[in-house]
Amino acid sequence: MFVFWDTGCVVANSVQPSERFAGLKVVHDMLLQFIPPGLIVIYLLSIVLLMQGQKAIVMGNWFRHRNLMLPAIVLAAAGIFLTIVYFALTATPSFGGGGLAAGFGWTVLILHAAAMSGFIVLLPWTLYRIARHLVIPHKIMARWTIRIWLFMAVSGTLFNAFISYLTFAL
């Protein structure tokens, strides 16, 4: 039975609001449980692809470099999307432990967010330069972009491992 507080009417056999959205709560909890491990996998794969792509371009193999960087770009887009979804679903990430552990977690999160915001600006700019066949400006931009990209991937891996698996108190 559900009571409409504004009118005082009682409606029999009505569904409680908490019962009405019970299925959405299950989906919400499942997403919060599976997004951080998925992000860990995405970031680790992108680290491998970035390192191999950098190795390929140093060796002079442009074709292999392109074939490695394109999936890395797709993984980066998926990682950014899932990060936005995660923070849209949760107000505040919960870190294991407290004290210094929480301080470390917040520091990694802030650095990861700063790297991600820089990466979101630099990647399209770098891709635009190579699409226009501006190889030298692309190389200059790519030197900075790949460093920020690697830092974003490493800090994202640390952050998601920290909120998923590492629970300790310092």
Sequence and secondary structure as in RCSB ss.txt:
>XXXX:A:sequence
MFVFWDTGCVVANSVQPSERFAGLKVVHDMLLQFIPPGLIVIYLLSIVLLMQGQKAIVMGNWFRHRNLMLPAIVL
AAAGIFLTIVYFALTATPSFGGGGLAAGFGWTVLILHAAAMSGFIVLLPWTLYRIARHLVIPHKIMARWTIRIWL
FMAVSGTLFNAFISYLTFAL
>XXXX:A:secstr
 EE TTT  EETT   HHHHTHHHHHHHHHHHHHHHHHHHHHHHHHHHHHHHHHHHHHTT HHHHHHHHHHHHHH
HHHHHHHHHHHHHH SS   SSSTHHHHHHHHHHHHHHHHHHHHHHHHHHHHHHHHTT HHHHHHHHHHHHHHHH
HHHHHHHHHHHHHHT     
